[in-house]
Amino acid sequence: MRRYEIPLAPVLIAVILGPLAETELRRALTVSEGDMGILVFSPTTIVLYTIQVITVAFKE
């Protein structure tokens, strides 16, 4: 990783949280019977996406 100047912290976070994210994605798709809309159209995700858009829009 030093050879390609890849920072260590993001790689460690990805290695640790990657399997957890995959498990939770499978769980969400199982509960919604395979409907991908659950990832976009639930009230919680709408609020989170709105906060992300506002943050990016007003970032200096």
C-alpha positions in Angstrom: 0.0 0.0 0.0 2.9 2.3 0.6 4.0 1.7 -3.0 0.8 3.1 -4.4 0.3 5.7 -1.6 -3.0 4.3 -0.4 -3.9 5.6 3.0 -4.2 2.9 5.7 -7.2 4.2 7.7 -9.8 3.9 4.9 -8.6 0.5 4.0 -8.9 -0.7 7.6 -12.4 0.8 7.9 -13.5 -0.9 4.7 -12.1 -4.3 5.9 -13.9 -4.0 9.2 -17.2 -2.5 8.1 -17.5 -4.2 4.7 -18.8 -7.6 5.9 -21.1 -5.9 8.3 -22.6 -3.7 5.5 -23.0 -6.7 3.3 -24.9 -8.7 6.0 -27.2 -5.8 6.7 -27.9 -5.3 3.0 -28.9 -8.9 2.6 -31.1 -8.6 5.7 -32.8 -5.5 4.3 -33.4 -7.2 0.9 -34.7 -10.3 2.6 -37.2 -8.3 4.7 -38.3 -6.4 1.7 -38.6 -9.5 -0.4 -35.9 -8.3 -2.9 -37.4 -4.9 -3.4 -34.4 -2.4 -3.9 -36.8 0.5 -3.3 -36.4 -0.1 0.5 -32.9 1.4 0.1 -34.2 4.6 -1.4 -37.9 5.3 -0.4 -38.1 4.6 3.3 -38.5 7.6 5.5 -35.1 7.1 7.2 -33.2 6.9 4.0 -35.0 10.0 2.6 -33.9 12.0 5.6 -30.3 10.7 5.4 -30.1 11.4 1.7 -31.5 14.9 2.2 -28.9 15.7 4.9 -26.1 14.4 2.5 -27.3 16.6 -0.3 -27.5 19.7 1.9 -24.1 19.0 3.3 -22.5 18.6 -0.2 -24.4 21.7 -1.5 -23.1 24.0 1.3 -19.6 22.5 1.6 -17.0 25.2 1.0 
